[in-house]
Amino acid sequence: MEDAPVFEEFDPESDCDCPGCIHWRRSMAHALPLRLGGHPGAHGTRRALVLAAAAGTVLGGQSLPAVAVGGGAVPAGASAGASVAAAPAGASVRASTEVGGESGVRRADSRPANDGPDTPQGSASPLHGGAGVPAESTYGPTTRAAIIERAMTWVTAKVPYSMAKYWTDGYRQDCSGFVSMAWKLSGNEWTGTLDKYGVPITKDQLQPGDILLFHNPADPTKGSHVTIFGGWTDTTHVQYVAYEQVRPHARKQATPYAYWENADRYVAYRFKGVEEAPAPGSGSAVTRYPGAGAFGPGANNKYVTQLGKALVARGGKRFYRSGPGPLWTDADRRATQAFQLAQGWRGAAADGLPGPTTWAYLMKGSGRNIPRTTGPGPGAGTASQGAPAYPGRGVFRPGQSHAAIEQLGRQLIRRGFGKHYARGPGPRWTESDRRNVEAFQRSQGWRGTAADGYPGPETWRRLFR
């Protein structure tokens, strides 16, 4: 009797990086014989299966004990031979992966894969031009309509997902590169840095162009993801239209709030560079954000006045003893911070310096007003707290003599900023005073005109607080 031939089937190598194909290639490595690079641990199991199949053919269907394969039982004889002929080793794993049931792998137009490669996104990197050469960076104010329009260009083009490749516009083809592109950032960010370009907002404040971000700091390669909010699907606010970059390509689809998984760990952010539309019926456009340089210590311009008037209208009158005016004061900072805190913002998003979102909220009359308080405003009562009243900028100039200059110098020494005094300090303003003040200002992170060595109200407040 002739031996029954044993056939081995192999799929051609695929370069697809979807989770199903990755799992398939790994499974096939275990299924191959040793001479073709198979895994030694799987060789005995596969050999038993092939021998059982051959034996079933030779014996003409005679009943043999079942052979355990991969945790399941494959009946011997003709049925075992049929299993080998119909599906190579590992094919059952591949089939279940492609169905997307319990494995959690993305169905068509449904949830994305949750068993992707070890690194779900690339790290922060510059924009890329042809042949990987950094392209000219682009960054500036944008509108919500422009954000969605840019997102749609990738959706329409079905830009393939990749952690290492860059699209023709210079942005990396992963979830964070997708948002970097839509927000028109000057480089490719990742989930660990995107938050610095936005301010946290609540679910009720979400508008098209905002993002929902989950960064897992304990293990950034597990679960971290970001989507662009495109609007609610209905009034229940249970689902929203999500624009996102997932395998196999960029897409737009209805998604449960905040996401399929880790829903309670996503945080909503609004891009600092977004320009809000004018309020309905206002009849005039919102004044464009003049830039961060228009505000802060040393600033003196019409935008400071405009900011102060808007803050007064929103409940910030108690912070101003006079004005508001074009010269930036601590009253402007405190009133701005109170408004930011009223929106629920914290940390760097409530530092008292107006960014594009704070400015837009004030100019269009959106958001919450500064709450009333029965106590004194944050700008009042500094003398009672041990800080003397600020005497004015004119005191601290070459040739001036004033008791506040000596008071300033002694406080600088107490705070550890008196190294430039050869003697003194005294009531007459000297270059030593200026250099010590400059050192203190730089310790606050200030540069340029904000660290010129001449104390303004904010320098004075921080020095004596």
ABEGO torsion letter per residue (X at the ends): XBBBBBBBBBBBBBABABAAAAAAAAAAAAABBAAAGBBAAAAAAAAAAAAAAAAAAAAGGBBBBBBBBGGBBBBBEAAAAAAAAABBBGAAAAAAAAAGBAAGBBBBGBBBBAABBABABBBBBBBBBBGGBBBBBBBEBBBAAAAAAAAAAAAAAGBBBBAABBBAAGBBBBAAAAAAAAAGBABBBBAAAAAAABBBBBAAABBBGBBBBBBBAABAABGBBBBBBAEBABAAGABBBBBBBBOABBBBBBBBOABABGAAABBBBBBAABBBBBBBGAGBBBBBBAEAAABEBGBBBAAAAAAAAAAAAAGAAAABABOBBABBBAAAAAAAAAAAAAAGBBEAABAGBBBAAAAAAAAAGBEBBBBBBABBBAABGAAAAGBBBBAEAAABBBGBBBAAAAAAAAAAAAAGAAAABABOBBABBBAAAAAAAAAAAAAAGBBEAABAGBBBAAAAAAAAX
